[in-house]
Amino acid sequence: MVEPAKVKRQEVRMLNRKPLEVTGVLNVESFDSEEFLLETECGFLMIKGQNLHIKNLSLDQGLVAIEGYVNELAYLDTNSQGKTKGFLGKLFK
């Protein structure tokens, strides 16, 4: 019997650009007070802002809650190697 493919599901909730909750998180690749990089079921998600910090982290449940002021949310397109390679290249220099 063949198992059905797992459906990718991700939820991003934010109220007034401050508390942010993300589900479907597989790993926290990097973080500091101005930028988070999360590996999610839907790709890499970059979060930029000010005074960012983790309020709650449960990789077993795939949940990350971040406090601080969010300026930008962006998925990094792994198919366009230029942006992703450049961004990840900066992380691992």
DRENDO-1510 file (C-alpha; in Angstrom, 1 decimal, always signed):
<recs>
REC; n; res; u; v; w
REC; 1; MET; +0.0; +0.0; +0.0 .
REC; 2; VAL; +1.4; +3.4; -1.0 .
REC; 3; GLU; +1.1; +6.2; +1.5 .
REC; 4; PRO; -0.4; +9.4; +0.1 .
REC; 5; ALA; +2.0; +12.3; -0.3 .
REC; 6; LYS; +2.1; +14.6; +2.8 .
REC; 7; VAL; +0.3; +17.8; +2.1 .
REC; 8; LYS; +2.4; +20.9; +2.7 .
REC; 9; ARG; +0.6; +23.2; +5.2 .
REC; 10; GLN; +1.9; +26.4; +6.7 .
REC; 11; GLU; +0.2; +29.2; +8.5 .
REC; 12; VAL; +1.6; +32.6; +9.2 .
REC; 13; ARG; -0.2; +34.8; +11.7 .
REC; 14; MET; +0.7; +38.3; +12.7 .
REC; 15; LEU; -1.2; +41.1; +14.4 .
REC; 16; ASN; -0.1; +44.8; +13.9 .
REC; 17; ARG; +3.4; +43.7; +12.8 .
REC; 18; LYS; +4.4; +42.6; +16.3 .
REC; 19; PRO; +3.6; +39.1; +17.4 .
REC; 20; LEU; +4.3; +36.6; +14.6 .
REC; 21; GLU; +3.5; +32.8; +14.7 .
REC; 22; VAL; +4.6; +30.5; +12.0 .
REC; 23; THR; +3.6; +26.8; +11.7 .
REC; 24; GLY; +5.1; +24.2; +9.4 .
REC; 25; VAL; +8.6; +25.0; +10.6 .
REC; 26; LEU; +11.2; +22.3; +10.1 .
REC; 27; ASN; +14.3; +24.1; +11.4 .
REC; 28; VAL; +15.6; +27.5; +12.6 .
REC; 29; GLU; +18.6; +28.0; +10.4 .
REC; 30; SER; +19.8; +31.3; +11.9 .
REC; 31; PHE; +18.5; +34.2; +14.0 .
REC; 32; ASP; +19.5; +37.5; +15.6 .
REC; 33; SER; +17.6; +40.6; +16.7 .
REC; 34; GLU; +17.1; +41.8; +13.1 .
REC; 35; GLU; +16.7; +38.7; +11.0 .
REC; 36; PHE; +15.5; +35.1; +11.2 .
REC; 37; LEU; +15.8; +32.4; +8.6 .
REC; 38; LEU; +13.4; +29.5; +9.0 .
REC; 39; GLU; +13.3; +26.3; +7.0 .
REC; 40; THR; +9.6; +25.5; +6.5 .
REC; 41; GLU; +7.5; +23.0; +4.7 .
REC; 42; CYS; +6.9; +25.6; +2.0 .
REC; 43; GLY; +10.6; +26.7; +1.6 .
REC; 44; PHE; +13.0; +29.0; +3.4 .
REC; 45; LEU; +11.3; +32.0; +5.1 .
REC; 46; MET; +13.3; +35.1; +5.9 .
REC; 47; ILE; +11.9; +37.5; +8.6 .
REC; 48; LYS; +13.5; +40.9; +9.0 .
REC; 49; GLY; +12.7; +43.4; +11.7 .
REC; 50; GLN; +13.8; +45.1; +14.9 .
REC; 51; ASN; +14.2; +43.7; +18.4 .
REC; 52; LEU; +13.2; +40.2; +17.2 .
REC; 53; HIS; +13.4; +37.3; +19.7 .
REC; 54; ILE; +11.9; +33.8; +20.0 .
REC; 55; LYS; +8.9; +33.8; +22.3 .
REC; 56; ASN; +8.1; +30.1; +21.7 .
REC; 57; LEU; +9.8; +27.3; +19.8 .
REC; 58; SER; +8.6; +23.8; +19.3 .
REC; 59; LEU; +10.1; +22.0; +16.3 .
REC; 60; ASP; +8.2; +18.8; +17.3 .
REC; 61; GLN; +5.0; +20.8; +16.6 .
REC; 62; GLY; +6.6; +22.9; +13.8 .
REC; 63; LEU; +5.8; +26.1; +15.6 .
REC; 64; VAL; +7.8; +29.3; +16.1 .
REC; 65; ALA; +6.5; +32.4; +17.8 .
REC; 66; ILE; +8.5; +35.6; +17.4 .
REC; 67; GLU; +8.2; +38.9; +19.2 .
REC; 68; GLY; +9.5; +42.2; +18.0 .
REC; 69; TYR; +8.6; +44.6; +15.1 .
REC; 70; VAL; +8.4; +42.8; +11.7 .
REC; 71; ASN; +9.5; +44.8; +8.6 .
REC; 72; GLU; +9.7; +42.1; +6.0 .
REC; 73; LEU; +8.6; +38.5; +5.4 .
REC; 74; ALA; +10.0; +36.8; +2.3 .
REC; 75; TYR; +10.2; +33.3; +0.9 .
REC; 76; LEU; +13.6; +32.5; -0.7 .
REC; 77; ASP; +13.1; +30.9; -4.1 .
REC; 78; THR; +15.4; +27.9; -4.2 .
REC; 79; ASN; +14.9; +27.6; -8.0 .
REC; 80; SER; +16.5; +31.0; -8.6 .
REC; 81; GLN; +20.0; +30.2; -7.4 .
REC; 82; GLY; +21.2; +33.8; -7.5 .
REC; 83; LYS; +19.3; +35.2; -4.6 .
REC; 84; THR; +19.3; +32.1; -2.4 .
REC; 85; LYS; +22.9; +31.2; -3.1 .
REC; 86; GLY; +24.0; +34.8; -2.4 .
REC; 87; PHE; +22.0; +35.0; +0.8 .
REC; 88; LEU; +23.0; +31.6; +2.1 .
REC; 89; GLY; +26.5; +32.3; +1.0 .
REC; 90; LYS; +26.6; +35.4; +3.3 .
REC; 91; LEU; +25.5; +33.2; +6.2 .
REC; 92; PHE; +28.2; +30.7; +5.8 .
REC; 93; LYS; +31.2; +32.9; +5.0 .
</recs>
